[in-house]
């Protein structure tokens, strides 16, 4: 049945996902983090050097388990990367750097430990591992995706999740940027051999193009719903949430309201609703 779901998700979470990527699931499940944060351990099969993407929360047991997983495979973590600065991805980075002696590189200088950061279009080589940095703002201003060409895979952080859809939260998140980022990933999947999504939360997706198509369609549908709600007389973000997200768990309505604020800003910026 998984093939009927957007992106063809894997049956489980954690363990080896591609020849060069392995997931260690952090013990921080919640409605916002799904099963927990996916910490990714990357390495060329014949190299003893490894990269970790998103060490996750400040949870000593999890951080040590990531290191032990690397050591069991004869690997040494020499570089830590962040997809973005949200705490469920980055809070443990400083402690992880202490444990491994690795620097932490991110787009936002506030989350770096070391002299170097990351930039869109940058190419990294760690023990022969070819990793490319793609700026994918929208979920947050500092969101990055990492392209692993040898495996036809992208590590998307929260830009594309393994289940459900992500939040574009006002004011840091911008829906116009997010849609542009999705279109860029769509082009990579359609034209440049990207097949697999290694997300920041949820299962691995084997159909990258199908996943991004679903995300674009979902966003278009939500925008139309919000525009209709405003035309029907909704004047505040809370009123829009109550109408558009009526079938969503009320515990998620505060997050939905941030997303609606981003959608309202987008619609106003494009002249689709009045200021």
PAZAPA-4460 file (N, C-alpha, C; in steps of 0.05 Angstrom, whole numbers, plus 32768, in hexadecimal, padded with zeros to 4 digits):
% residues 275
    n_x    n_y    n_z   ca_x   ca_y   ca_z    c_x    c_y    c_z   seq   type   mol
   8010   7FE8   8000   8000   8000   8000   8011   8019   8000     1      X     A
   802B   8018   8008   803B   8030   800B   803E   803E   7FF0     2      X     A
   803D   802F   7FDA   8040   803C   7FC0   8029   804F   7FBA     3      X     A
   8012   804D   7FC8   7FFC   805E   7FC3   7FFE   8079   7FD3     4      X     A
   8011   807A   7FE5   8015   8092   7FF5   8029   80A5   7FE8     5      X     A
   8026   80BF   7FED   8039   80D2   7FE0   8056   80CC   7FE6     6      X     A
   8066   80C9   7FD1   8082   80C4   7FD5   808B   80A8   7FDA     7      X     A
   8078   8095   7FDB   807E   8079   7FE0   8090   8075   7FF9     8      X     A
   8085   807B   8011   8095   8079   8029   809D   805D   8031     9      X     A
   80B4   805B   803E   80BE   8042   8048   80AC   8038   805F    10      X     A
   80AD   801E   8064   809C   8013   8079   80A5   801A   8095    11      X     A
   80BF   801F   8099   80C9   8026   80B4   80DC   803E   80B3    12      X     A
   80E6   8045   80CA   80F7   805C   80CD   8111   8054   80DB    13      X     A
   8128   805C   80D1   8141   8056   80DD   8150   8041   80CE    14      X     A
   816B   8041   80D1   817C   802D   80C4   8185   8036   80A9    15      X     A
   8190   8024   809A   819C   802B   8080   8186   8032   806C    16      X     A
   818A   8048   805F   8176   8052   804C   8181   8050   802F    17      X     A
   819B   8056   802C   81A8   8054   8012   81C4   804A   8017    18      X     A
   81D4   8044   8003   81EF   803A   8008   8200   804E   8018    19      X     A
   81F9   8067   8019   820A   807B   8026   81FC   8089   803E    20      X     A
   81E3   8082   8043   81D4   8091   8057   81C5   807E   806A    21      X     A
   81C8   8084   8084   81BC   8074   8099   81AF   8087   80AD    22      X     A
   8197   807F   80B6   8187   8090   80C8   8188   8086   80E4    23      X     A
   818E   8097   80F7   818B   8091   8114   8174   80A3   811E    24      X     A
   815F   8097   8126   8147   80A5   812F   8149   80AF   814B    25      X     A
   8146   80C9   814F   8147   80D5   816A   812E   80D0   8179    26      X     A
   8130   80CD   8194   8118   80C7   81A4   8109   80E0   81AD    27      X     A
   8100   80EF   8199   80F1   8108   819F   80D7   8109   818E    28      X     A
   80C7   80F4   818F   80AE   80F5   8180   809A   810A   818B    29      X     A
   808A   8115   8179   8076   8129   8180   8065   812E   8168    30      X     A
   804E   813C   816B   803E   8142   8154   804D   8152   813F    31      X     A
   8061   8162   8148   8070   8173   8135   8088   8164   8129    32      X     A
   8094   8151   8138   80AC   8143   812F   80A6   8127   8125    33      X     A
   808C   8120   8124   8084   8105   811B   8091   80F0   812D    34      X     A
   809F   80DC   8122   80AB   80C7   8132   80C4   80D0   8141    35      X     A
   80CE   80E7   813A   80E7   80F2   8145   80F8   80FE   812F    36      X     A
   810E   8109   8136   8120   8115   8122   8132   80FF   8116    37      X     A
   8134   80FF   80FC   8146   80ED   80EE   8162   80F9   80ED    38      X     A
   8175   80ED   80FB   8191   80F5   80F9   819E   80E3   80E4    39      X     A
   81AB   80F0   80D1   81B6   80E1   80BA   81D5   80DF   80BC    40      X     A
   81DE   80C6   80B9   81FB   80C0   80B9   8202   80B9   809C    41      X     A
   8214   80C9   8090   821C   80C5   8074   8239   80BE   8072    42      X     A
   823F   80AC   805F   825B   80A5   805A   825D   8095   8041    43      X     A
   8274   8099   8033   827A   8087   801D   827F   806B   8028    44      X     A
   8275   8056   801A   8278   803B   8025   8295   8033   802C    45      X     A
   82A8   803C   801D   82C4   8034   8021   82D4   8049   8031    46      X     A
   82C7   805C   803D   82D4   8071   804D   82D0   806E   806A    47      X     A
   82E3   8077   807A   82DF   8076   8097   82D6   8091   80A2    48      X     A
   82D0   80A4   8091   82C7   80BE   8099   82A9   80C1   8095    49      X     A
   829B   80CE   80A7   827E   80D1   80A6   8275   80ED   80AB    50      X     A
   825E   80F4   80A0   8250   810D   80A4   8236   8107   80B2    51      X     A
   822F   8118   80C5   8215   8116   80D2   8204   812F   80CC    52      X     A
   81EC   812A   80C3   81D9   8140   80BD   81C3   8140   80D2    53      X     A
   81C0   8156   80E0   81AC   815A   80F5   81AF   8147   810C    54      X     A
   81C1   814D   811F   81C5   813C   8136   81AC   813A   8148    55      X     A
   819A   814E   8145   8180   814C   8153   8180   815A   816E    56      X     A
   816F   8151   8180   816C   815E   819A   8184   8159   81AC    57      X     A
   8185   8168   81C2   819A   8165   81D6   8192   814D   81E7    58      X     A
   8198   8135   81DD   8191   811C   81EA   81AB   810B   81EA    59      X     A
   81B8   810A   8201   81D2   80FD   8202   81D2   80E0   81F7    60      X     A
   81BD   80D1   81FD   81BC   80B6   81F4   81BB   80B5   81D5    61      X     A
   81AB   80C6   81CA   81A9   80C6   81AC   81C3   80CE   819F    62      X     A
   81CF   80E3   81AA   81E9   80EC   819E   81FE   80D7   819F    63      X     A
   81FF   80C9   81B6   8213   80B4   81B8   820C   809C   81A6    64      X     A
   81F2   8097   81A2   81EA   8081   8191   81F2   8087   8174    65      X     A
   81F0   80A0   816C   81F9   80A7   8151   8217   80A1   814D    66      X     A
   8227   80A9   8162   8244   80A4   8160   824A   8086   8161    67      X     A
   823C   8077   8172   8240   805A   8173   8238   804D   8159    68      X     A
   8223   8056   814C   821B   804B   8133   8231   804F   811E    69      X     A
   823D   8066   811E   8253   806C   810C   826B   805A   8112    70      X     A
   8272   8058   812B   8289   8048   8133   8285   802A   812C    71      X     A
   826D   8020   8130   8268   8004   8129   826C   7FFE   810C    72      X     A
   826B   8013   80FB   826F   8010   80DE   828B   8019   80D6    73      X     A
   829C   801E   80EA   82B8   8026   80E4   82BA   8042   80DA    74      X     A
   82A8   8053   80E3   82A7   806F   80DA   82AD   8082   80F1    75      X     A
   82B8   8099   80E9   82BD   80AF   80FC   82AF   80C8   80F2    76      X     A
   829F   80D4   8103   8290   80EC   80FB   82A3   8104   80FB    77      X     A
   82A7   8111   80E4   82B9   8127   80E1   82AB   8141   80DA    78      X     A
   8291   8140   80D4   8283   8158   80CC   8265   8155   80D4    79      X     A
   825A   816B   80E0   823D   816B   80E6   8230   8182   80D7    80      X     A
   821A   817C   80CA   820C   818F   80BA   81EF   8192   80C5    81      X     A
   81E4   81AA   80C1   81C8   81AF   80C9   81B7   81B7   80B1    82      X     A
   819F   81AB   80AF   818D   81B3   809A   8180   81CE   80A1    83      X     A
   817D   81D4   80BA   8172   81EE   80C4   8175   81EE   80E2    84      X     A
   816E   8205   80EE   8174   8209   810A   815F   8202   811E    85      X     A
   8149   81F6   8116   8135   81EF   812A   8140   81DB   813E    86      X     A
   8138   81DE   8157   8145   81D0   816D   8144   81B1   816A    87      X     A
   812F   81A7   815F   812D   818A   815C   8141   817F   8149    88      X     A
   814E   8190   8139   8164   8188   8127   817F   8190   8131    89      X     A
   8181   81A6   8140   819A   81B3   8145   81A2   81B4   8163    90      X     A
   818F   81B0   8175   8195   81B5   8191   81AD   81A5   819C    91      X     A
   81B0   818C   8191   81C6   817B   819B   81E0   8180   818C    92      X     A
   81E1   8193   817A   81F9   8196   8169   8212   819D   8179    93      X     A
   8210   81AF   818C   8227   81B8   819B   8233   81A1   81AB    94      X     A
   8222   8192   81B8   822B   817B   81C8   8236   8165   81B5    95      X     A
   8229   8161   819E   8233   814D   818B   824F   8155   8181    96      X     A
   8253   816F   817D   826D   8178   8174   8282   8173   818A    97      X     A
   827B   8176   81A3   828D   816F   81B9   8294   8152   81B9    98      X     A
   8281   8141   81B4   8285   8124   81B5   8295   811A   819E    99      X     A
   8293   8127   8187   82A0   811D   816E   82B8   812D   8166   100      X     A
   82BA   8146   8170   82D0   8157   8167   82CB   8163   814B   101      X     A
   82B2   8160   8141   82AB   816A   8127   82A1   8187   8128   102      X     A
   82A5   8196   8113   8299   81B0   8111   827C   81AE   8109   103      X     A
   826C   81C2   810E   8250   81C3   8106   824C   81D9   80F1   104      X     A
   8242   81D1   80DA   823F   81E4   80C5   8221   81E7   80BE   105      X     A
   8218   8200   80BA   81FD   8206   80B5   81FC   8220   80A4   106      X     A
   81E4   8226   8099   81E1   823E   808A   81E1   8256   809D   107      X     A
   81D3   8254   80B3   81D0   826A   80C7   81E9   826A   80D9   108      X     A
   81F8   8280   80DA   8210   8281   80EB   820A   827B   8108   109      X     A
   81F2   8281   8111   81EB   827C   812D   81ED   825F   8135   110      X     A
   81EC   824D   8122   81EC   8230   8128   8207   8223   8120   111      X     A
   821B   8232   8118   8234   8227   8110   8247   8224   8128   112      X     A
   8258   8210   8127   826E   820D   813A   8286   8207   8129   113      X     A
   8297   821B   8125   82AD   8219   8113   82AE   8231   8101   114      X     A
   82C2   8232   80F0   82C6   824A   80E0   82B6   824A   80C6   115      X     A
   82AC   8234   80BD   829E   8232   80A3   8280   822E   80A6   116      X     A
   8272   8238   8093   8255   8234   8092   824E   8224   8079   117      X     A
   8235   8228   806F   822C   821A   8057   821F   822F   8046   118      X     A
   8220   822B   802B   8214   823D   8018   8206   822C   8002   119      X     A
   81F2   8238   7FF7   81E4   822B   7FE0   81F7   8226   7FCA   120      X     A
   81F6   820E   7FBF   8208   8207   7FA9   8222   81FB   7FB1   121      X     A
   8228   81FB   7FCA   8242   81F1   7FD4   8244   81D3   7FD0   122      X     A
   825C   81CA   7FCB   8261   81AD   7FC8   8275   81A4   7FDE   123      X     A
   826D   818F   7FEC   827E   8184   8002   8288   8169   7FFA   124      X     A
   82A1   8164   8002   82AD   8149   7FFD   82B9   8140   8018   125      X     A
   82AE   812B   8022   82B8   8120   803C   82BE   8102   8037   126      X     A
   82D8   80FC   8036   82E0   80E0   8031   82D5   80D4   8017   127      X     A
   82D2   80E6   8003   82C7   80DD   7FE9   82A9   80E0   7FE7   128      X     A
   829C   80E6   7FFD   827F   80EA   7FFC   8279   8105   7FEF   129      X     A
   826A   8105   7FDA   8262   811D   7FCB   8247   8127   7FD5   130      X     A
   8247   813E   7FE2   822E   8149   7FEE   822B   8165   7FE5   131      X     A
   8214   816C   7FDB   8210   8187   7FD0   81FA   8196   7FDF   132      X     A
   81FF   81AF   7FE4   81EE   81C0   7FF5   81DA   81CF   7FE3   133      X     A
   81C0   81CD   7FEA   81AB   81DB   7FDB   819B   81EC   7FEE   134      X     A
   819A   8206   7FE8   818A   8217   7FF8   816C   8213   7FF2   135      X     A
   815D   820B   8007   8141   8207   8003   8131   8215   8019   136      X     A
   8132   8230   8019   8124   823F   802E   8106   823D   802B   137      X     A
   80F8   8243   8040   80DB   8242   8040   80D0   8238   805A   138      X     A
   80D7   821F   8062   80CF   8216   807C   80DC   8228   8091   139      X     A
   80F6   822E   808D   8104   8243   809C   8115   8251   8087   140      X     A
   811F   8269   808F   8131   8277   807C   814B   8269   8078   141      X     A
   8154   8259   808C   816E   824C   808A   816D   822E   8081   142      X     A
   8156   8226   8076   8153   820A   806F   8165   8202   8057   143      X     A
   8173   81EC   805A   8183   81E0   8045   817A   81C4   803F   144      X     A
   817F   81BB   8026   817D   819F   801E   8199   8196   8016   145      X     A
   81A0   817D   801B   81B9   8172   8013   81B4   815D   7FFD   146      X     A
   81C2   815F   7FE7   81C0   814D   7FD1   81D6   8138   7FD1   147      X     A
   81CF   811F   7FD1   81E2   8109   7FD1   81E0   80FC   7FB5   148      X     A
   81EF   8106   7FA1   81EB   80FD   7F86   81EF   80DF   7F82   149      X     A
   8203   80D4   7F8F   820A   80B8   7F8B   81F2   80A5   7F92   150      X     A
   81E1   80AE   7FA4   81CA   809E   7FAB   81B0   80A9   7FA0   151      X     A
   81B1   80BE   7F90   8199   80CA   7F85   8186   80D3   7F9B   152      X     A
   8191   80DE   7FB0   8182   80E4   7FC8   8185   8102   7FD0   153      X     A
   8171   810C   7FDE   8172   8126   7FEA   816A   8124   8007   154      X     A
   8179   8132   8018   8173   8133   8035   8166   814E   803A   155      X     A
   814C   814E   8040   813B   8165   803E   8135   8173   8058   156      X     A
   813F   8169   806F   8137   8175   8088   8119   8176   808B   157      X     A
   810E   818E   808F   80F1   8191   8092   80E4   819C   8078   158      X     A
   80F3   819F   8063   80E8   81A9   804A   80D4   8195   803E   159      X     A
   80DC   817C   803E   80CA   8166   8037   80CC   8151   804C   160      X     A
   80B5   814A   8058   80B4   8136   806D   80AD   811A   8062   161      X     A
   80B2   8106   8072   80AB   80EB   8069   808E   80E4   806C   162      X     A
   8080   80F5   807B   8063   80F1   807F   8056   810C   8084   163      X     A
   803F   8111   8078   8031   812A   807B   8040   8140   806C   164      X     A
   803A   8159   8075   8047   8170   8068   8053   8182   807D   165      X     A
   8065   8193   8075   8074   81A4   8088   8066   81BE   808C   166      X     A
   806F   81CD   80A1   8064   81E6   80A7   8076   81FD   809D   167      X     A
   806A   8211   8092   8078   8229   808B   806F   823E   809E   168      X     A
   807F   8243   80B2   8077   8253   80CA   807E   8270   80C8   169      X     A
   806B   8281   80C8   806F   829E   80CA   807C   82A5   80E5   170      X     A
   808F   82B8   80E6   8099   82C9   80D0   80B2   82BE   80C2   171      X     A
   80C0   82AB   80CE   80D9   82A2   80C1   80D3   8293   80A7   172      X     A
   80BF   8282   80A7   80B8   8273   808F   80AA   8285   807B   173      X     A
   80B0   8282   8062   80A3   8291   804C   809A   827E   8037   174      X     A
   807F   827F   8031   8073   826C   801F   807E   826F   8003   175      X     A
   8082   8287   7FFA   808D   828B   7FDF   80A8   827D   7FDB   176      X     A
   80B9   8281   7FEF   80D3   8273   7FEF   80D0   8255   7FEF   177      X     A
   80BD   824C   7FFF   80B9   822F   8002   80AF   8223   7FE7   178      X     A
   809D   8230   7FDA   8093   8226   7FC0   80AA   8225   7FAC   179      X     A
   80BB   823A   7FAC   80D2   823A   7F9A   80E5   8222   7FA0   180      X     A
   80E8   821D   7FBA   80FA   8206   7FC2   80EE   81EC   7FB9   181      X     A
   80D4   81E8   7FBC   80C7   81D0   7FB2   80CA   81CC   7F94   182      X     A
   80C7   81E2   7F86   80CA   81E1   7F69   80E6   81DA   7F61   183      X     A
   80FA   81E4   7F70   8116   81DC   7F6A   811A   81BF   7F6F   184      X     A
   8110   81B4   7F85   8112   8197   7F8B   8103   8187   7F76   185      X     A
   80ED   8191   7F6D   80DE   8184   7F58   80EF   8181   7F3E   186      X     A
   80FD   8196   7F37   810E   8195   7F20   8125   8181   7F24   187      X     A
   812F   817F   7F3C   8144   816C   7F41   813A   814F   7F3E   188      X     A
   8121   814B   7F48   8116   8130   7F46   810E   8129   7F2A   189      X     A
   8104   813C   7F1B   80FB   8137   7F00   8111   8135   7EEB   190      X     A
   8127   8143   7EF0   813C   8146   7EDB   8158   813D   7EE3   191      X     A
   815D   813A   7EFE   8179   8135   7F06   817C   811C   7F17   192      X     A
   816C   8109   7F14   8170   80EF   7F20   816B   80EC   7F3E   193      X     A
   815E   8100   7F4A   8157   80FE   7F67   813F   80EC   7F6A   194      X     A
   8142   80D6   7F78   812C   80C3   7F7C   8122   80C1   7F99   195      X     A
   8135   80C5   7FAB   8130   80BE   7FC7   8131   80D7   7FD9   196      X     A
   811D   80D9   7FEB   811D   80EF   7FFE   8124   80E3   801A   197      X     A
   8139   80EE   8026   8141   80E7   8041   8139   80FE   8053   198      X     A
   8121   80FC   805F   8116   8114   806D   8120   8117   8089   199      X     A
   811A   812E   8095   8121   8134   80B1   810F   8126   80C5   200      X     A
   80F7   811E   80BC   80E4   810F   80CC   80D4   80FC   80BA   201      X     A
   80CD   80E5   80C5   80BD   80D2   80B6   80CE   80C0   80A5   202      X     A
   80C0   80AE   8096   80CE   8099   8087   80DB   80A4   806E   203      X     A
   80EE   8095   8063   80FB   809B   804A   80E6   8099   8034   204      X     A
   80E8   80AB   8020   80D5   80AB   8009   80E5   80A2   7FF0   205      X     A
   80DA   808E   7FE3   80E8   8082   7FCB   80E0   8091   7FB1   206      X     A
   80CC   80A2   7FB2   80C2   80B0   7F9B   80C3   80CE   7FA0   207      X     A
   80DA   80DA   7F9C   80DE   80F6   7FA1   80CB   8107   7F91   208      X     A
   80C8   8101   7F77   80B7   8111   7F66   809A   8110   7F6F   209      X     A
   8091   80F8   7F77   8075   80F6   7F81   8071   8105   7F9A   210      X     A
   8086   8105   7FAC   8083   8114   7FC5   8081   8132   7FC0   211      X     A
   8093   813C   7FAF   8092   8159   7FAA   8079   8161   7F9B   212      X     A
   8070   8151   7F88   8057   8157   7F7B   8040   8159   7F8F   213      X     A
   8040   8147   7FA3   802B   8148   7FB8   802D   8161   7FC8   214      X     A
   8045   8169   7FCF   8049   8181   7FDF   8040   819A   7FD0   215      X     A
   8046   819C   7FB7   803E   81B3   7FA7   8020   81B4   7FA4   216      X     A
   8013   819D   7FA0   7FF6   819C   7F9E   7FE9   81A3   7FB8   217      X     A
   7FF5   8199   7FCE   7FEA   819F   7FE9   7FEB   81BD   7FEE   218      X     A
   8001   81CA   7FE8   8004   81E6   7FED   7FF0   81F6   7FDC   219      X     A
   7FED   81EF   7FC3   7FDA   81FD   7FB2   7FBD   81FA   7FBD   220      X     A
   7FB7   81E2   7FC7   7F9C   81DE   7FD2   7F98   81EE   7FEB   221      X     A
   7FAC   81EF   7FFD   7FA9   81FE   8016   7FA6   821C   8010   222      X     A
   7FB6   8226   7FFD   7FB4   8242   7FF6   7F98   8249   7FEC   223      X     A
   7F8D   8237   7FDC   7F72   823C   7FD1   7F5E   823C   7FE8   224      X     A
   7F61   822A   7FFC   7F4F   8229   8013   7F51   8243   8023   225      X     A
   7F69   824C   8028   7F6D   8265   8038   7F61   827D   8029   226      X     A
   7F66   827E   800F   7F5A   8294   7FFF   7F3C   8293   8001   227      X     A
   7F30   827C   7FFF   7F13   8279   8001   7F09   8281   801C   228      X     A
   7F18   827A   8031   7F10   8281   804C   7F0F   829F   8050   229      X     A
   7F23   82AD   8045   7F24   82CA   8047   7F0C   82D6   8037   230      X     A
   7F07   82CB   8020   7EF0   82D5   8010   7ED6   82D1   801E   231      X     A
   7ED5   82BC   802F   7EBC   82B6   803E   7EB9   82C6   8058   232      X     A
   7ECD   82D7   805D   7ECB   82E9   8074   7EDE   82E5   808B   233      X     A
   7EEF   82D0   808A   7F03   82CC   809F   7F17   82E3   809F   234      X     A
   7F1B   82EF   80B6   7F2C   8307   80B7   7F46   8302   80C7   235      X     A
   7F47   82EE   80D7   7F5F   82E9   80E7   7F6A   82CD   80E0   236      X     A
   7F83   82C9   80E6   7F8F   82AF   80E2   7F81   8299   80F1   237      X     A
   7F78   82A0   810A   7F6A   828C   811A   7F50   8284   810D   238      X     A
   7F42   8297   8101   7F29   8291   80F3   7F2E   827F   80DB   239      X     A
   7F44   8285   80CD   7F4B   8274   80B5   7F51   8258   80BE   240      X     A
   7F61   8255   80D4   7F68   823A   80DE   7F4F   822A   80E5   241      X     A
   7F3C   8237   80F3   7F24   8229   80FB   7F14   821F   80E3   242      X     A
   7F15   822D   80CD   7F06   8225   80B5   7F16   8211   80A5   243      X     A
   7F2F   8217   80A0   7F3F   8207   808C   7F4A   81EE   8099   244      X     A
   7F51   81F0   80B3   7F5E   81D9   80C1   7F4B   81CC   80D5   245      X     A
   7F31   81CD   80CF   7F1D   81C2   80E2   7F21   81A4   80E7   246      X     A
   7F2C   8196   80D4   7F30   8179   80D7   7F4B   8171   80E3   247      X     A
   7F5B   8185   80EB   7F75   8181   80F6   7F74   8181   8114   248      X     A
   7F83   8170   8122   7F85   8170   813F   7F89   818C   8149   249      X     A
   7F78   8195   815C   7F79   81B0   8167   7F94   81B6   8174   250      X     A
   7FA2   81A1   817D   7FBC   81A5   8189   7FD0   81B1   8175   251      X     A
   7FCA   81AD   815B   7FDC   81B7   8146   7FD2   81D2   813B   252      X     A
   7FBC   81DD   8145   7FB2   81F6   813B   7FC6   820E   813F   253      X     A
   7FD4   820F   8156   7FE7   8225   8158   7FFC   8225   8142   254      X     A
   8006   820D   813B   8019   820B   8125   800C   8211   810A   255      X     A
   7FF3   8208   8107   7FE4   820E   80EF   7FE0   822C   80EB   256      X     A
   7FDC   823A   8102   7FD8   8257   8100   7FF1   8265   80F5   257      X     A
   8009   825C   80FD   8021   8267   80F2   8023   8262   80D4   258      X     A
   801B   824A   80CC   801B   8244   80B0   8007   8255   80A0   259      X     A
   7FF0   825A   80AC   7FDC   826B   80A0   7FE6   8287   809D   260      X     A
   7FF4   8291   80B1   8000   82AC   80AF   8013   82AE   8097   261      X     A
   8022   8299   8092   8034   8299   807B   8024   8298   8061   262      X     A
   800E   8289   8061   7FFE   8287   8049   7FF0   82A2   8043   263      X     A
   7FE6   82AF   8058   7FD9   82C9   8055   7FED   82DE   804A   264      X     A
   8005   82DD   8054   801A   82EF   804A   801F   82EA   802D   265      X     A
   8021   82D1   8025   8025   82CA   8009   800E   82D5   7FF7   266      X     A
   7FF6   82D0   8000   7FDE   82D8   7FF0   7FDD   82F7   7FEE   267      X     A
   7FE4   8305   8003   7FE4   8322   8002   7FFB   832C   7FF0   268      X     A
   8012   8320   7FF2   8029   8328   7FE2   8023   8325   7FC4   269      X     A
   8012   8311   7FBD   800C   830C   7FA1   7FF2   8319   7F99   270      X     A
   7FE7   832A   7FAA   7FCE   8338   7FA3   7FB5   8327   7FA1   271      X     A
   7FB5   8310   7FAE   7F9F   82FE   7FAB   7F8A   8302   7FC1   272      X     A
   7F91   8310   7FD7   7F7E   8319   7FEB   7F86   8335   7FF3   273      X     A
   7F73   8344   7FFD   7F79   8360   8004   7F8B   8362   801D   274      X     A
   7F9A   8378   801F   7FAB   837C   8037   7F99   8380   8050   275      X     A
***
